[in-house]
Amino acid sequence: MAALGRPRRSCLAVPGSSVKMLGKAQGLPADQVFLDLEDAVAPLAKPEARKNIVAALNDGDWAGKTRVVRVNDLTTPWTYRDVIEVVEGAGANLDCIMLPKVQNAAQVQWLDLTLTQIEKTIGLPVGGIGIEAQIENAAGLVNVDAIAAASPRIETIIFGPADFMASINMKSLVVGALIPDYPGDPYHYILMRILMAARMHDLQAIDGPFLQIRDVDAFREVAKRSAALGFDGKWVLHPGQIDAANDVYSPAQEDYDHAELILDAYDYYTSEQGGRLGAVMLGDEMIDEASRKMALVISAKGRAAGMNRTTAFTPPN
């Protein structure tokens, strides 16, 4: 199945300049934590933030979490030092590097090559550190297919709404929310474009942040839109958003149970014992090979979320 990778229902942003927040994040129930060196860290604080992140990765308890560091984008003077210091200092305790504001495949290829050289130099398995590519402007979206194919290290394609909105002169200051003057979802095309590129290459697709951090109900409504399309998760900027993200990007219990029943029933009916049938009735529903593929998606999401089924398939007498 496409894009099964590491669970990323909730991707918590943590500024590398805050030792307190780096410590608190370790005990929160986010699937992924990304330690930020970019927008959340002032220019003068970036060198110290690198050291904080290396210490947190090496000394912290990140059990059960995907560990990611977001470096600065390649138009800045900080990126190469970010990558070298973090990977040389804590590469054995790092899962992925996130590259923001990716505009073309060459930028991903630069990061791939740099990671390979560092891994070889310090004795890490080559290719062990993944890449997350963040799409934040028109150039990145236009080139998203090539970006998704740029390296076997890529695990996710991420939508960065705030910078994207600015880059296309969108008339709004509320990041991720619908615009009252627009009769539809202004982000639908962007999200679908990212999703298609991600799925074409068996990658995960991650929605960006919702900045009104105290309005969890609004966060949930925004998250439901990308979850309905098939996105795997969303950024969270506050601990209060984590449970909502984990819930929205997990299947409902009823859907998970139904998916598991479809898989069991289809497996039985296509077997010799079940009559080698290709299309059968499960209650009032006809199921076939296409049903099995759809059920695999829901069941995989449920299993990744640690869900337990509450129903069982019983073959007919």
C-alpha positions as CSV (number, residue, x, y, z in Angstrom):
1,M,0.0,0.0,0.0
2,A,1.1,3.5,-0.8
3,A,2.5,5.9,1.9
4,L,2.3,3.6,4.8
5,G,5.6,4.7,6.4
6,R,5.9,6.2,9.8
7,P,2.7,7.4,11.5
8,R,2.4,11.2,11.0
9,R,-1.2,12.1,12.1
10,S,0.2,14.8,14.3
11,C,3.4,16.6,13.5
12,L,4.4,18.9,16.4
13,A,6.6,21.9,15.7
14,V,9.1,22.7,18.4
15,P,11.5,25.8,18.3
16,G,15.1,24.7,18.6
17,S,15.8,27.9,20.6
18,S,13.6,26.8,23.5
19,V,15.2,24.2,25.8
20,K,12.0,24.1,27.8
21,M,9.8,23.2,24.8
22,L,12.3,20.7,23.6
23,G,12.0,18.9,26.9
24,K,8.2,19.2,27.1
25,A,7.7,17.8,23.6
26,Q,9.2,14.5,24.6
27,G,6.2,13.6,26.8
28,L,3.5,14.7,24.4
29,P,1.4,12.1,22.3
30,A,2.4,13.5,18.8
31,D,3.3,10.9,16.2
32,Q,6.1,13.2,14.9
33,V,8.1,16.0,16.5
34,F,10.1,18.3,14.3
35,L,12.7,20.5,15.9
36,D,12.8,23.8,14.1
37,L,15.7,25.8,13.0
38,E,13.8,27.9,10.5
39,D,10.9,30.3,11.0
40,A,10.5,29.7,14.8
41,V,14.1,30.7,15.5
42,A,15.5,34.2,15.2
43,P,18.7,34.6,13.0
44,L,20.9,35.4,16.0
45,A,19.6,32.4,17.9
46,K,20.2,29.8,15.2
47,P,23.8,28.7,16.1
48,E,22.7,28.0,19.7
49,A,19.5,26.3,18.6
50,R,21.6,23.8,16.6
51,K,23.4,22.9,19.8
52,N,20.1,22.6,21.7
53,I,18.7,20.3,19.1
54,V,21.7,18.0,19.0
55,A,21.6,17.7,22.8
56,A,17.9,17.0,22.8
57,L,18.1,14.3,20.2
58,N,21.0,12.6,21.9
59,D,19.9,12.9,25.5
60,G,16.1,13.0,25.2
61,D,13.5,10.2,25.3
62,W,11.7,10.3,21.9
63,A,10.4,6.7,22.1
64,G,7.5,6.2,19.7
65,K,8.0,9.4,17.8
66,T,9.4,10.2,14.4
67,R,12.3,12.6,15.0
68,V,12.8,15.4,12.4
69,V,14.8,18.6,12.2
70,R,13.6,21.4,9.9
71,V,16.7,23.2,8.6
72,N,16.6,26.6,6.9
73,D,15.9,26.9,3.2
74,L,18.6,26.9,0.6
75,T,18.2,30.6,-0.2
76,T,19.7,31.4,3.2
77,P,23.3,31.3,4.5
78,W,22.4,28.8,7.3
79,T,21.4,25.6,5.6
80,Y,24.7,23.9,5.1
81,R,25.7,24.5,8.7
82,D,22.3,23.3,9.9
83,V,22.7,20.0,8.1
84,I,26.3,19.4,8.9
85,E,26.1,20.2,12.6
86,V,22.8,18.4,13.3
87,V,23.7,15.2,11.3
88,E,27.3,15.0,12.5
89,G,26.2,15.7,16.0
90,A,23.0,13.5,16.3
91,G,22.6,11.6,13.0
92,A,22.2,8.3,14.8
93,N,19.2,9.7,16.7
94,L,17.5,11.4,13.7
95,D,14.9,10.0,11.3
96,C,14.5,12.8,8.8
97,I,15.6,16.3,7.7
98,M,12.8,18.6,6.6
99,L,13.8,21.0,3.8
100,P,11.4,24.1,3.6
101,K,10.5,26.2,0.6
102,V,11.6,23.6,-1.9
103,Q,11.3,25.0,-5.4
104,N,12.9,22.4,-7.6
105,A,14.3,18.9,-7.6
106,A,17.9,20.1,-7.5
107,Q,17.5,21.4,-4.0
108,V,16.4,18.0,-2.8
109,Q,19.3,16.4,-4.7
110,W,21.7,18.7,-2.9
111,L,20.4,17.6,0.4
112,D,20.5,13.9,-0.6
113,L,24.1,14.2,-1.7
114,T,25.1,16.2,1.4
115,L,23.5,13.6,3.7
116,T,25.2,10.8,1.8
117,Q,28.7,12.4,2.3
118,I,28.1,12.9,6.0
119,E,26.8,9.4,6.5
120,K,29.8,7.9,4.8
121,T,32.2,10.1,6.8
122,I,30.8,9.4,10.2
123,G,29.9,5.7,9.6
124,L,26.1,5.9,9.5
125,P,24.1,3.7,7.1
126,V,23.8,5.5,3.7
127,G,20.3,6.5,3.0
128,G,19.1,6.0,6.6
129,I,18.1,9.6,7.1
130,G,14.9,10.5,5.2
131,I,13.9,13.8,3.6
132,E,10.6,15.8,4.1
133,A,10.0,18.3,1.3
134,Q,7.9,21.4,2.1
135,I,6.0,23.1,-0.7
136,E,5.6,26.8,0.1
137,N,5.4,28.8,-3.1
138,A,4.2,28.7,-6.7
139,A,7.5,27.3,-8.1
140,G,7.4,24.4,-5.6
141,L,3.9,23.5,-6.6
142,V,4.5,23.7,-10.3
143,N,7.6,21.4,-9.8
144,V,6.1,19.1,-7.2
145,D,6.1,16.0,-9.4
146,A,9.9,16.4,-10.0
147,I,10.5,17.2,-6.3
148,A,8.6,14.0,-5.2
149,A,10.8,12.0,-7.6
150,A,14.1,13.7,-6.7
151,S,15.4,11.3,-4.1
152,P,14.6,7.8,-2.7
153,R,15.1,9.4,0.7
154,I,11.9,11.5,0.4
155,E,9.2,10.3,2.8
156,T,6.7,13.2,2.8
157,I,5.5,16.2,0.8
158,I,4.2,18.9,3.1
159,F,2.0,21.9,2.4
160,G,3.3,25.2,3.9
161,P,0.2,27.5,3.8
162,A,1.5,30.7,5.3
163,D,4.4,31.3,2.9
164,F,2.3,29.9,0.0
165,M,-0.5,32.4,0.7
166,A,2.1,35.3,0.7
167,S,3.8,34.0,-2.5
168,I,0.6,34.1,-4.6
169,N,-0.7,37.3,-3.0
170,M,-3.7,35.6,-1.4
171,K,-6.0,38.1,0.2
172,S,-6.2,36.7,3.7
173,L,-4.3,36.9,7.0
174,V,-5.9,33.7,8.6
175,V,-3.7,30.8,7.7
176,G,-5.5,27.6,6.6
177,A,-9.1,28.9,7.1
178,L,-11.7,29.4,4.4
179,I,-12.0,32.9,2.8
180,P,-15.5,34.2,3.1
181,D,-15.4,36.1,-0.2
182,Y,-14.4,32.9,-2.1
183,P,-17.2,30.5,-2.9
184,G,-15.3,27.3,-2.2
185,D,-12.1,26.0,-0.7
186,P,-9.2,28.1,-1.9
187,Y,-6.7,25.4,-0.9
188,H,-8.4,22.5,-2.6
189,Y,-6.3,22.5,-5.8
190,I,-3.0,23.0,-3.9
191,L,-3.8,20.1,-1.5
192,M,-4.9,17.8,-4.4
193,R,-1.8,18.7,-6.4
194,I,0.5,17.8,-3.5
195,L,-1.5,14.6,-2.8
196,M,-1.3,13.4,-6.4
197,A,2.5,13.9,-6.5
198,A,2.9,12.2,-3.2
199,R,0.8,9.1,-4.1
200,M,2.5,8.9,-7.5
201,H,5.7,8.1,-5.6
202,D,4.2,6.3,-2.6
203,L,4.9,9.2,-0.2
204,Q,2.9,10.6,2.6
205,A,1.1,13.9,2.2
206,I,1.0,16.2,5.3
207,D,-1.2,19.3,5.7
208,G,0.3,22.5,7.2
209,P,-0.5,24.4,10.4
210,F,-3.6,26.2,11.6
211,L,-2.4,29.3,13.4
212,Q,-5.4,30.0,15.6
213,I,-4.0,27.6,18.2
214,R,-6.6,28.2,20.9
215,D,-9.5,27.4,18.6
216,V,-9.4,23.6,18.5
217,D,-12.8,23.2,17.0
218,A,-11.8,25.3,14.0
219,F,-8.5,23.3,13.8
220,R,-10.6,20.1,13.6
221,E,-12.8,21.5,10.9
222,V,-9.9,22.5,8.8
223,A,-8.1,19.2,9.3
224,K,-11.2,17.2,8.3
225,R,-10.9,18.7,4.8
226,S,-7.5,17.4,4.0
227,A,-8.2,14.1,5.9
228,A,-11.2,13.5,3.7
229,L,-9.0,13.9,0.6
230,G,-6.6,11.3,1.9
231,F,-3.8,13.3,3.7
232,D,-1.9,11.4,6.3
233,G,-1.6,14.1,9.0
234,K,-1.3,17.7,9.8
235,W,1.1,20.0,11.6
236,V,0.3,21.0,15.2
237,L,1.6,24.1,16.8
238,H,0.2,23.6,20.3
239,P,-0.2,20.6,22.5
240,G,-4.0,21.3,22.5
241,Q,-4.2,20.4,18.8
242,I,-2.5,17.0,19.1
243,D,-5.5,14.9,20.2
244,A,-7.7,16.5,17.6
245,A,-5.1,15.7,14.8
246,N,-4.7,12.1,16.0
247,D,-8.4,11.7,16.0
248,V,-9.2,13.3,12.6
249,Y,-6.5,11.4,10.7
250,S,-7.5,8.0,12.2
251,P,-10.5,6.1,10.9
252,A,-13.7,6.1,12.8
253,Q,-14.1,2.8,14.8
254,E,-17.1,1.8,12.7
255,D,-15.1,2.3,9.5
256,Y,-12.1,0.4,10.8
257,D,-14.2,-2.5,11.9
258,H,-16.0,-2.6,8.5
259,A,-12.7,-2.5,6.6
260,E,-11.4,-5.5,8.5
261,L,-14.6,-7.4,7.9
262,I,-14.3,-6.7,4.2
263,L,-10.7,-8.0,4.1
264,D,-11.7,-11.2,6.1
265,A,-14.8,-11.8,4.0
266,Y,-13.0,-11.3,0.7
267,D,-10.1,-13.5,1.7
268,Y,-12.6,-16.3,2.6
269,Y,-14.9,-16.1,-0.4
270,T,-12.0,-16.0,-2.9
271,S,-10.5,-19.1,-1.3
272,E,-11.2,-22.7,-2.3
273,Q,-13.2,-23.2,0.8
274,G,-15.3,-20.1,0.1
275,G,-16.1,-21.0,-3.4
276,R,-13.4,-19.1,-5.3
277,L,-15.8,-16.2,-5.8
278,G,-14.8,-12.8,-7.1
279,A,-17.8,-10.7,-6.1
280,V,-20.0,-11.5,-3.1
281,M,-22.5,-9.9,-0.7
282,L,-21.4,-8.8,2.8
283,G,-24.7,-8.0,4.4
284,D,-26.4,-5.6,2.0
285,E,-23.1,-4.6,0.3
286,M,-21.4,-6.2,-2.7
287,I,-17.7,-6.5,-2.3
288,D,-15.0,-7.3,-4.9
289,E,-11.3,-6.6,-5.5
290,A,-11.8,-2.9,-5.6
291,S,-13.6,-3.1,-2.2
292,R,-10.5,-5.0,-0.9
293,K,-8.2,-2.2,-2.0
294,M,-10.3,0.5,-0.4
295,A,-10.5,-1.5,2.8
296,L,-6.7,-2.0,2.9
297,V,-6.3,1.8,3.1
298,I,-8.6,2.2,6.1
299,S,-7.4,-0.9,7.8
300,A,-3.7,0.2,7.5
301,K,-4.5,3.6,8.9
302,G,-6.4,2.0,11.8
303,R,-3.6,-0.4,12.5
304,A,-1.0,2.3,12.4
305,A,-3.1,4.3,14.9
306,G,-3.1,1.3,17.2
307,M,-6.8,0.6,16.9
308,N,-8.4,-2.7,17.9
309,R,-11.3,-4.2,16.0
310,T,-14.6,-4.8,17.8
311,T,-16.2,-7.2,15.3
312,A,-15.2,-10.5,13.7
313,F,-16.1,-12.2,10.5
314,T,-17.8,-15.6,10.8
315,P,-17.8,-17.8,7.7
316,P,-21.3,-19.1,6.7
317,N,-22.1,-22.7,7.7
